[in-house]
Amino acid sequence: MTPKQVLQMIKDKGVVMVDVKFIDLLGTWQHFTAPISEFKDEAPFDEGLGFDGSSIRGWQAIDNSDMLVIPDPDTAVMDPFTKDPTLSIIANISDPITRADYTRDPRNISRKAEAYLKTTGIGDAAFFGPEPEFFIFDSLRYDTTQNSSYYYIDSNEGNWNSGREGAVKEGANLGFKVKNKAGYFPVPPVDTLQDIRTEMVLEMERVGIRVEKQHHEVATAGQAEIDMRFQTLTKMADWLTWFKYIVKNVAVRHGMTATFMPKPIFGDNGTGMHTHQSIWKGDTPLFAGNGYAGMSELAMHYIAGILHHAPTIAAFTNPGTNSYRRLVPGFEAPINLAYSSRNRSASVRIPMYSPSPKAKRIEVRFPDPTCNPYIAFSAMLMAGIDGIQRRLDPGQPLDKDIYALTPAELAEVPSMPASLEESLSNLKKDHEFLLKGDVFTEDLIETWIEYKMANEVSAIRLRPHPYEFALYYDA
């Protein structure tokens, strides 16, 4: 849409407020809301709206904090969760003096990544199709103090509630619990969240997201997945941010709580975000060819770039300490850096659902949905482009169950980092490929590493873990 069309939409929909949303460095939406008197003409789209960026995580210091939000008219939709008619619009961030795009604005990174792809001559568009998983719980409590630490999750579906007297909420315990690792596709009454997921899908469609399907996921206690149709990089990052906003708000609407945390429950599957990717030039899908699994030479180089740089891009695709409680040998998340057709134990899979060249894509299976999508998608694209430019070789496919390999066989297969600290160390050493085209900057990478080390890695390291009392208290 154009600014003029947005102004007409405000009139047609009876809008009384305009909610301006932007994303912080770590991937959380921020917003402020203005009355329509501030949008009486096209000035906000040209001149922007000022705000203080000093309190936004990872952004400007207080002595250099004046910033501008520039609303993107093409993102304007009606917010489905406000009491009064409210137009929601996503904004880019600019410097108020130079008018330059702000280098730490994640949406700016994704826009630069798309522009860089075009300048390489490799292709015109990169398409992404993430499959975000999440949990819908009935309740959650947690706290950490100087002398205590705990969390308590509950779900009426939870396998641990099979012997509970009464339901988690009001009513009797009627059985039909989801057993560990038995939550994939059961019908109601075992699947108790069908209607809530449908409501989430309908709200997504209201804001323009194209959804392919929704279903219960493998784990007990309300694990779910909703799949979106593939879209270009920045547009998909917009969609995924809306996706998380909708999932959380619909859950709260029902007196429940949703989380995208990778490993909230011990002893069952964690939450991942398998991410399908392809590059096109005009109407031509560049990943289709006559090679292995119907892939092109270019696609194999892209896969090689992903595998080669995976220990680095993990700092963005798996950005929390909890991410690495999912990336554990022998569990459901692929940690071994190999590729295969159909084999879901490989970290890069080539889906074989359709022989159509338009369906040819790769699926990167290690990311999780706590990532900032603008940054994570851009990092994966830059790794793939580097593989194409350097003509990297992905080696031979591993077309068998990687989890069943012997230690000797596994020794030949590189693996994902075992911790966030290791990923950040890799990012510090290997990030030249991210700097091409000024997509990422040294400043942004340094800021990311410093923030994560100080606020997450060191913060976790300083605190006793509850399980350590079971291990060591009587030592």
C-alpha positions in Angstrom: 0.0 0.0 0.0 0.9 3.7 -0.4 0.7 6.3 2.3 -2.4 7.7 0.6 -4.1 4.3 0.7 -3.2 3.9 4.4 -4.9 7.3 5.1 -8.0 6.1 3.2 -7.9 2.8 5.1 -8.0 4.8 8.4 -11.2 6.6 7.2 -12.8 3.4 5.8 -12.2 1.3 9.0 -13.1 4.0 11.5 -9.6 3.9 13.0 -9.1 6.0 16.1 -5.5 5.0 17.0 -2.4 4.0 15.0 0.0 1.5 16.7 3.5 1.8 15.5 5.6 -1.4 16.0 9.3 -2.0 15.6 11.6 -4.8 16.8 14.5 -4.5 19.2 17.9 -6.2 18.7 16.9 -9.4 20.4 13.6 -9.9 18.5 10.9 -8.5 20.7 8.3 -6.2 19.3 8.1 -2.7 20.8 5.4 -0.2 20.2 3.8 3.2 20.8 0.3 4.4 19.9 -0.7 7.7 18.4 -4.2 9.2 17.8 -5.2 9.6 14.1 -4.7 13.4 14.5 -1.0 12.5 14.0 -1.8 10.8 10.8 -3.9 13.5 9.1 -1.5 13.6 6.1 1.5 11.7 4.7 4.1 13.5 6.9 4.7 10.5 9.2 5.7 8.4 6.3 8.1 11.0 4.9 9.4 12.7 8.1 9.0 9.9 10.6 8.1 10.1 14.2 10.6 10.8 17.0 11.2 8.6 20.0 13.9 7.8 22.7 15.9 4.8 21.7 18.1 4.7 24.8 15.9 2.1 26.6 15.6 -0.3 23.7 17.8 -3.4 24.3 21.1 -3.2 22.4 20.4 0.2 20.9 21.8 3.7 21.4 23.4 5.1 24.6 21.5 7.8 26.4 23.8 10.5 25.1 22.8 9.6 21.5 19.3 8.4 21.8 17.0 10.5 19.6 15.7 8.3 16.8 13.0 8.2 14.1 10.5 5.5 13.2 9.5 5.5 9.6 6.3 3.6 9.1 6.2 1.2 6.2 2.8 1.7 4.6 2.8 -1.8 3.0 2.6 -3.3 6.5 -0.6 -1.6 7.6 -3.3 -3.9 9.0 -6.0 -3.7 11.7 -4.8 -5.0 15.0 -7.1 -7.9 16.1 -6.6 -7.5 19.8 -7.4 -3.8 20.6 -10.7 -2.7 22.1 -10.9 0.4 19.8 -10.3 0.3 16.1 -6.5 0.5 15.8 -4.3 0.4 12.7 -1.0 -1.5 13.2 2.0 -0.6 11.1 5.6 -1.8 11.2 8.3 0.8 11.1 12.0 1.1 10.1 14.4 3.0 12.2 16.5 6.0 11.0 18.9 8.5 12.4 17.2 11.9 12.8 20.2 13.9 11.6 21.6 11.9 8.7 18.3 10.1 7.9 20.4 7.0 7.3 18.9 3.6 8.2 20.0 2.6 11.7 22.5 -0.3 11.5 21.2 -2.0 14.6 17.6 -2.1 13.4 17.0 -5.8 12.6 14.6 -4.9 9.9 17.3 -2.8 8.2 19.6 -5.9 8.2 17.0 -8.0 6.4 16.3 -5.4 3.8 20.1 -5.0 3.2 20.4 -8.8 2.9 17.7 -8.9 0.2 19.4 -6.0 -1.6 22.8 -7.7 -1.4 21.4 -10.9 -3.0 20.4 -8.9 -6.0 23.7 -7.1 -6.3 25.5 -10.5 -6.5 23.6 -11.5 -9.6 22.9 -14.9 -8.1 19.1 -14.3 -7.8 16.3 -11.8 -7.3 14.6 -13.1 -4.2 15.2 -15.4 -1.2 12.1 -17.2 0.1 11.8 -18.5 3.6 9.2 -20.8 5.1 9.7 -21.3 8.9 7.7 -23.9 10.9 7.5 -22.4 14.4 6.6 -24.8 17.2 5.3 -23.6 20.6 3.7 -24.8 23.8 0.3 -23.7 25.1 0.2 -24.2 28.9 -2.6 -23.7 31.4 -0.3 -22.0 33.9 3.3 -21.0 34.6 5.1 -19.8 37.7 8.8 -19.0 38.1 11.1 -17.0 40.3 14.7 -16.6 41.1 15.9 -15.0 44.3 19.1 -14.9 46.3 18.1 -18.0 48.2 15.6 -19.8 45.9 14.9 -20.7 42.3 12.1 -22.6 40.7 9.7 -22.9 37.8 6.3 -24.7 37.7 4.5 -25.5 34.5 1.1 -27.1 34.3 -1.1 -28.3 31.5 -4.3 -30.3 31.6 -2.8 -32.4 28.7 0.4 -33.0 30.6 1.4 -36.7 30.9 2.3 -36.0 34.6 -1.4 -35.2 35.3 -2.8 -38.7 34.5 -3.3 -39.4 38.2 -4.4 -36.0 39.3 -7.6 -35.6 41.2 -9.6 -33.1 39.2 -8.4 -31.2 36.2 -5.9 -28.4 36.1 -8.8 -26.0 35.7 -12.3 -26.5 37.0 -13.8 -29.9 36.4 -13.0 -33.6 36.6 -9.9 -35.4 35.3 -11.2 -37.2 32.2 -8.0 -38.9 31.2 -6.9 -38.6 27.6 -3.5 -37.2 28.4 -0.8 -36.8 25.8 2.0 -39.3 26.5 5.6 -38.2 26.1 6.6 -38.1 22.4 3.0 -39.2 21.4 1.5 -35.8 20.6 1.9 -35.9 16.9 -1.6 -35.7 15.2 -3.9 -37.3 17.8 -7.5 -36.2 17.4 -9.7 -34.8 20.2 -10.3 -35.5 23.0 -6.6 -36.2 23.4 -5.8 -33.0 21.4 -7.6 -30.4 23.5 -6.3 -27.3 21.7 -7.8 -27.7 18.2 -10.2 -24.8 18.6 -7.6 -22.5 20.1 -5.1 -23.2 17.2 -7.9 -22.6 14.7 -8.6 -19.3 16.3 -4.9 -18.4 16.0 -5.0 -19.3 12.3 -8.1 -17.2 11.7 -6.5 -14.2 13.4 -3.3 -14.7 11.3 -5.4 -14.7 8.1 -7.0 -11.5 9.2 -3.6 -9.7 9.2 -2.7 -11.2 5.8 -0.6 -14.2 6.8 -1.2 -17.3 4.5 -1.4 -20.4 6.6 -1.0 -24.0 5.3 -1.9 -26.1 8.3 -2.1 -26.4 12.1 -1.7 -29.4 14.3 -0.6 -30.8 17.7 3.1 -31.5 17.9 5.1 -34.4 19.3 5.5 -33.4 23.0 3.0 -33.6 25.8 1.5 -30.6 27.5 0.1 -28.7 24.5 2.9 -28.5 22.0 1.7 -27.1 18.7 2.7 -26.1 15.2 1.2 -23.7 12.7 2.9 -23.6 9.2 2.9 -20.5 7.0 3.2 -20.4 3.3 6.7 -19.3 2.1 7.4 -15.6 1.6 10.3 -13.3 0.8 12.8 -12.7 3.6 11.7 -9.4 5.2 8.0 -10.1 4.6 8.3 -13.5 6.3 10.2 -11.9 9.2 7.2 -9.5 9.5 4.8 -12.4 9.4 6.7 -14.4 12.0 6.7 -11.5 14.4 2.9 -11.1 13.9 2.6 -14.9 14.3 4.2 -14.8 17.8 2.1 -11.8 18.8 -1.1 -13.6 17.7 -0.3 -16.9 19.3 0.5 -15.3 22.7 -2.6 -13.0 22.7 -5.0 -15.7 21.6 -3.7 -18.0 24.4 -4.2 -15.2 27.0 -7.7 -14.6 25.6 -8.4 -18.2 26.7 -6.8 -17.8 30.1 -3.7 -19.8 28.9 -0.1 -18.9 28.2 2.0 -19.7 25.1 5.8 -19.8 24.9 8.3 -20.3 22.1 11.0 -21.3 24.6 13.1 -24.1 23.0 13.1 -26.4 26.0 10.6 -25.7 28.7 9.9 -29.3 29.6 12.4 -32.0 30.7 12.1 -35.4 29.2 10.2 -34.6 26.0 10.7 -32.9 22.7 11.7 -29.3 22.6 10.5 -26.5 20.3 12.3 -25.9 17.0 11.7 -23.9 13.9 12.6 -25.8 10.8 13.3 -23.2 8.1 12.7 -23.9 4.4 14.7 -21.7 2.0 15.2 -21.2 -1.7 16.5 -18.6 -4.2 14.7 -17.6 -7.3 15.6 -15.4 -10.3 12.5 -14.0 -11.9 10.2 -17.0 -12.3 13.0 -19.5 -12.2 13.6 -21.6 -9.1 17.4 -21.8 -8.8 17.5 -24.8 -6.4 16.0 -27.2 -9.0 18.3 -29.3 -11.1 19.5 -32.8 -12.1 21.8 -33.5 -9.1 21.2 -35.3 -5.8 17.6 -35.2 -4.8 16.7 -33.1 -7.9 18.8 -30.2 -6.7 21.1 -27.8 -8.7 24.8 -27.3 -8.2 24.0 -23.8 -6.9 21.7 -25.4 -4.2 24.5 -27.7 -3.1 26.9 -24.8 -2.7 24.2 -23.0 -0.6 23.8 -26.1 1.6 27.6 -26.2 2.0 27.6 -22.6 3.1 25.0 -23.3 5.7 26.8 -26.3 7.0 30.2 -24.6 7.0 29.0 -21.5 8.9 26.4 -23.2 11.1 28.5 -23.0 14.3 28.6 -19.2 13.7 25.0 -18.5 12.6 23.8 -20.5 15.6 24.5 -17.4 17.6 21.5 -15.9 15.8 19.4 -18.9 14.9 19.7 -20.5 18.4 20.3 -17.3 20.5 19.6 -18.3 24.1 21.2 -20.5 26.7 18.0 -22.6 26.7 18.4 -23.2 22.9 21.3 -25.6 23.7 19.1 -27.8 26.0 17.3 -28.7 22.8 20.5 -29.2 20.8 21.6 -32.4 22.7 23.1 -35.6 21.2 20.6 -38.4 20.9 17.5 -36.3 21.1 15.1 -34.9 18.5 17.1 -31.9 17.4 19.8 -32.5 14.7 23.2 -31.4 16.0 25.3 -33.2 13.4 26.1 -31.0 10.4 25.1 -33.2 7.5 22.5 -33.1 4.7 20.2 -35.6 3.3 17.0 -36.1 1.4 14.0 -37.1 3.5 16.2 -37.9 6.6 15.0 -35.8 9.5 18.0 -36.6 11.6 20.2 -34.4 9.3 20.6 -30.7 10.1 19.9 -29.8 6.5 17.1 -31.8 4.8 15.9 -31.7 1.2 12.1 -32.2 1.3 10.9 -34.7 -1.3 7.1 -34.1 -1.2 6.9 -32.9 -4.8 8.9 -33.4 -8.0 8.0 -29.9 -9.2 11.0 -27.6 -9.7 9.0 -24.9 -7.9 9.0 -27.0 -4.7 12.7 -27.5 -4.6 14.1 -26.1 -1.4 16.2 -26.9 1.6 15.1 -27.2 5.2 17.5 -26.1 7.9 16.4 -27.9 11.0 18.5 -26.5 13.9 17.0 -23.0 14.4 14.5 -22.3 17.1 11.7 -19.6 17.3 13.3 -17.5 20.0 15.5 -16.0 17.3 15.1 -12.6 15.9 13.8 -13.6 12.4 15.1 -10.5 10.6 18.7 -11.3 11.8 18.5 -15.1 11.7 17.1 -15.4 8.2 19.7 -12.8 7.0 22.5 -14.8 8.6 21.4 -18.0 6.9 21.1 -16.3 3.5 24.5 -14.8 3.9 26.0 -18.2 4.8 24.3 -19.7 1.7 25.5 -16.9 -0.6 29.1 -17.4 0.7 28.8 -21.1 -0.1 27.7 -20.2 -3.6 30.4 -17.6 -4.2 33.2 -19.8 -2.8 31.7 -22.9 -4.5 31.9 -24.8 -1.2 31.3 -28.6 -1.4 28.8 -30.1 1.1 30.4 -33.5 0.8 28.5 -36.7 0.5 24.9 -36.9 1.9 24.2 -39.0 5.0 21.2 -41.0 4.1 20.8 -43.0 7.2 19.8 -42.4 10.8 22.5 -40.2 12.2 21.6 -41.1 15.7 22.4 -44.7 15.0 26.0 -44.1 13.8 28.9 -45.5 15.8 31.2 -43.2 17.6 33.9 -43.8 14.9 31.4 -42.8 12.2 30.2 -39.8 14.1 33.8 -38.6 14.6 33.8 -37.7 10.9 30.7 -35.6 11.1 31.0 -32.0 12.5 28.4 -30.9 15.0 26.6 -27.8 16.3 28.0 -25.9 19.2 27.1 -27.2 22.6 26.4 -23.8 24.3 25.6 -20.2 23.5 29.0 -19.2 24.7 30.6 -21.5 22.1 28.3 -20.1 19.4 29.3 -16.5 20.3 33.0 -17.5 20.3 32.5 -18.9 16.7 30.7 -15.6 15.7 33.6 -13.6 17.0 36.1 -15.6 14.9 34.0 -16.2 11.7 31.9 -13.4 10.6 33.6 -11.9 7.5 30.8 -13.4 5.3 28.2 -11.5 7.2 29.9 -8.1 6.5 29.6 -8.4 2.8 27.4 -5.7 1.3 27.4 -4.0 4.7 24.5 -6.3 5.6 25.9 -6.8 9.1 28.4 -4.4 10.7 31.2 -5.0 13.2 29.4 -2.8 15.6 26.2 -4.9 15.5 28.2 -8.2 15.9 30.2 -6.8 18.8 27.0 -5.5 20.5 25.3 -8.8 20.1 28.2 -10.7 21.6 28.7 -8.3 24.5 25.0 -8.2 25.3 24.5 -12.0 25.2 27.7 -12.7 27.2 26.8 -10.2 29.9 23.1 -10.7 30.2 22.6 -14.4 29.5 25.8 -16.5 29.5 27.3 -14.8 32.6 24.0 -14.4 34.3 23.3 -18.1 34.1 26.8 -19.0 35.1 26.6 -17.0 38.3 23.4 -18.7 39.6 23.1 -22.2 41.2 20.8 -24.5 39.3 18.2 -26.3 41.3 19.4 -29.7 40.1 22.8 -29.0 41.4 21.4 -29.4 44.9 20.4 -33.0 44.0 23.9 -33.6 42.6 26.1 -31.9 45.2 24.4 -30.9 48.4 25.5 -34.0 50.3 28.9 -34.3 48.7 
